[in-house]
Amino acid sequence: MKKLALILLSLLMIACATPAAQNLPASSTALSEPVQNDAPVVSKVEETAVKTETEPAGNESVLSEAEAGKASGLPLFFNYFDSFDSGETEFEDWPKEGVMFNYDFDGDGETEDISYRITSGEEYGVDILFENQTYRLERVDFYGAALMDLDPESPYLNLLVVVDEGSDDYVTAELHLEDGKLTEGPIVYAEYYYEDGKLLFWERTEVLGTNFGARYRSGDQLLPENDWLDLYYTPTEEELSNEEELSELIEYGIVLEVIRELPCEIDGISDFLNDGDYLYAVRFKADGTAVECKTLSGEKVIIYGENESGWEFTINGEGQDYYFSNIQYFD
């Protein structure tokens, strides 16, 4: 019966239990002072002097075959936590700067360093350094980066930087060069995984409770492939048919108990669920206006609502807790 507890734990820790990109394991250890969740990522590109004495952090990637084409040897990955032994190194001695990649980023036939610099104090954050330019992400913890070619038809490469705003609120920022200038591209408020040559982003939702849904993004603009995100975990028929396991699923808020007449769409027809019915979420719409569920009998249910704040899902003008007894939320 511990299996469901482990599944729930995996669900809640998905952002830090698996890598944000291949070779990018997350960590729950803060790199600096606690991050305020209401402090947005503020980024800018400015010219500054890059320290030429910066030493590689230990697992930098070096490529000297730039003439072979802009995508030669890509993708490359840098993991901050793999660049040193955090278990044997005191926090104050963790590296504050280093080379992530040495690559022909600008396509001039010569390799250049792409580096990071971590700052502390009230304005803590991370700087991404390229030649005499700096891209600043404020009030975040640094996790790593990836260098890849998201669109072989475009004239530039893509640098993806992964940071955490706090409480596993991950952000992926895309950087590239335009006329030699380090330029900010799309920012996705989610972490990603690199699998089979594609970027799978896990995006958080509070629709029917805290959960994560996955969808692929691609191209220089990191455009999503669809509007719906599949949930990380949904119960199996075997689990639902087992009385003890079903009880645990209800306790953990995976299977939800309806406590009053709930307007919805059942198998494509407008209908209602009644007090005492049970359902579980399968996928949710990215804009937070709909969630697809299943009842214990296998009926497909779609619940429509509003999500103006980005967090509070309302159904027919009422907060979602008005209709359910056991929705779970987590920081």
N, C-alpha and C positions, 0 to 999 in steps of 0.2 A: 504493500500500500504506500510505500515511500516513493514509488515511481512518479506519481502525480505531483508530489512535493518537489521532486527533482525537476520535473518538467516546468513547473511554475517558477522555480528558481532560475532555470535556464532562460525562461521567457523574460523575467525581470532583469536579468544580467546580460541580455543578448548584446548590448552595446559594448560591454567590456569582457565578455567571455570568448569572443571570436574576433578576428582581425578586421579592422576598418578597411583594410586592403590586404592583398596577399603580402605576408611578412609584416603586417602592421598590427601586432597584438595590442589591445587596449589595456589600460591599467586603471584601477580605482584610486591610485595614489596621486594626489594633487601635486603639481609641479611648483606651485607657488601658493599665495594666500588664497583663501576660499573665494570662489567666483560667485558674484551676485547674479542670480538667474535673470534679473530684470535689466541687466546691463547688456545691450546688444553688441555684437561684433562690429567694431568700427575699423575700417581698413582704408589705407591710402598708400599711394606710391610716391616716393620722394627720392631725389638724388642725394646720395650720401657716400662717404668714403667707406669702402669695404676693407676690413683689416686683412692685409696680405699675409699676416703671420698666422691666420686661423689654421688650425690643424684639423685633419680629417677626424671624424668622430669615431671611426673604428670599423664601420661597415659601409663606407661610401662606395658608389659604383663608378667605375672609370671606363670610358669608351674612347678609343682613339681613331675610330674608323668613320669619322663624320662624313668623309667624302663618299661613303657608300650609300648615302641617302638619309633623309631627315628621320626616318623611323628605324634606322639600323640599331639593333640591340635592345629595342624597347619592347615592353615596358620595363622600367626600373623602379625599385621600391626602397624607401628608407624608413627604418623603424627607430625612433628615438630610444626606446627602451631596450633595443638590442645593441645599441651603440656603447653600452657600459653595463656593468653588473650592479643593478640597483640593490640587490640583496647584500652585497659586500661594500657598497659605497654609501657614505653618509649623505643625507639629503643635501647639505650645503656644498658637497663636493660633486654633485651631479653636473655633467657638462652644461655649460651655458651657451656654447657656440660650437659650430663644426660644419664641415662640408658634407652635404647630402649627396650631391651628384657632381661628376666632372664630365661634361657632355657638350657637344656643339649645339647649344640651345638656340642660338641665333642664326645658325646655318651659314656662318662665314668660313667654314672649313677648319676652324680652330676650336678646341675644347675649352670650356670655361667652368669655373666653380659656381654651383648653386648652393648657398649656405643658409644656415639658420642662426638666430641669436635670441636667447631667452632673456627677458628682462623681469625684474622683480620690483617690489615696492607697490605704491598705490597705483601706478600705471603699468602694472605687470602685463605681459603678453609675449608675443613672438614676432620677430622680424624675419622676413625672407629676403635674402641678399643676392643680387646678381649684378656683377660688375659694379657700377657706381650708383645702383638703385636699391631702394628698400621698399618692401611691401609690409605694412604693419597690421597685425591683428591684435586688438586690445582686449585685455581682461579675459584671456583664454589660456588653457593649458595645451601644450604642444604634444602631438602624438606621432606625426610622421608625414610623409609625402610620397607621391608617385610621379614619375615622369613618363608620359605616354603620348601617343598620337591618336586622338579621338576621331579625327577626320583626315584620312590620307589626302583628300582633295584640297584641304585648306593649306595656306602657306606657313602655318606655325604649329609648334608642338604645344602640349598642355601639361602644366604643372598643377597637380592636385595636392592641396595642403589640408590635413585633417587636424582639427583642434576640438576642444571640449569647453563649452561655456559653463559647465557645472552640472552635476547630477546626471551624467551621461547624456547631456544635450549636445550631441555632436554636430559639427559643421564641416562641410567640405567646400573649400574655396578653390576655384579654378583661376590660374594665372597663365598668361601667354605674352608673347612679344608682338607688338604692332609698331612698325618702323623703328625697331630697336628699343622701344619703351615697354617696360614691364606693365602689363595692363590687366586689370581685374575683369574676369568673365563672370559666369553665373556662380551663385552661391547657393548650395543646397543644405538645408537644415536637417541633415541626416548623415549617418556613416555609410560606407559602402564596402562591398566585398568584390574582389576580382575573381571571377570564375568563368572558365571556358572562353576567355577573351572578351567578357562582357562585364559591365559594372552593375551590380545588383545593390540598390539602396534600400536600407531598412529605415522606414519613416515612422515616427511615433504618432500615436493617436490617443485621445481620451474618449472617443466615441464608444459607449458601453464599457468604459473603464480603460485603464492604461494598457496599451498593447502596441505591437510593432507589426507593420505590414511591409511587404517587399514588392518592388517593381524595378524593371531595368530602365536605365537612362543611357543615352548615347549621343554622340556628336559633340561638337565644340560647345554647344549650348546646353548639354546634358539634358536634353528633352526626354520626358518620360514616354515609355512605349504605350501606356494606357492610363485611364483615369482611376482604376481600381487597384488596390493593394491587397494581396493575399496575406492573411494573418499567419504569424509565425507557427502557431500551434492550434489545431482543432481536434476535438476528441474523436476517437475511433468508435465504430459501432460496438466493438467488444467492451470498451470502457463504459459506454453509455448503458449497456445492457447489464452491467455488473452493479448491483445495488450499492455496495460499499464504495466503489470507485466513483459512481455517479454522485454519491453524497459528498465526496471530496471535491469533485468538480464544482458542485454548487457552493461548497464552503469557500473555495478559492475564487469564486466569481467568474469561472470559465463558462459554466452553465448558469444562466440567469433565471431567476424566478419572477414571473409577472405578478404584480399585486393589484392591478386594476385594469380595466378595459383599455387595450393598447391599439390605436389605429395603425394599420400596416397594409402591406400588399402580400397576399398569399397566393403563390403560383400564378402571379400576374393579375390577380383580381383584388380590388379594394376590400378589405375585411378588417376583423379585429381579433386579437388574442385576448383571452379571459384571465381573470384572477386564478392563479394556480397553475397556469401553463409554464412551460420551460423552453428555453431556446439557447443557442450558442452562436456567436459571431463567426463568419467564414471569411469575409473580406469587407473592406470599407472604401468609400469613395474619397479620393485625395482631398477634396475641398470640405470634407466633413459633413456633407449634407445627406448621406445615405449609408446604411450598413446592411449587408446581406447576411441573413442568419438561417439556421435550420432549427426546426422543432425536433423533439425527441422522436417523433414519428416520421421524420425525414422531409416534411414540407419545407419548401423554400419560402422564406419570409424576407421582405425588404421593408425596413423602417426608414421613413424619410423624416428629415428634420432640418434645423438651422444650426449654424455654427459660426456666428459672426465674430466671436472673440478668438476663435481658433482653438478653444479649449472646451467651452461649455456647449454640449449638444442638447438642443431643446426639441421636444416632440410636441407638435400641436400647441406650442406656446409654453409648455411645461418642461422643467428640467428633467433629464433622463432618470434621476433617482425617484421621481414621482411615480414612475411606472415599474420600477424594479426594487427588490429588497436587498440585493447583495452585490451591487457594482463595487469593484475594487479599484482604488487609485494608489499610485506609488510615485514617490519622488524620483 
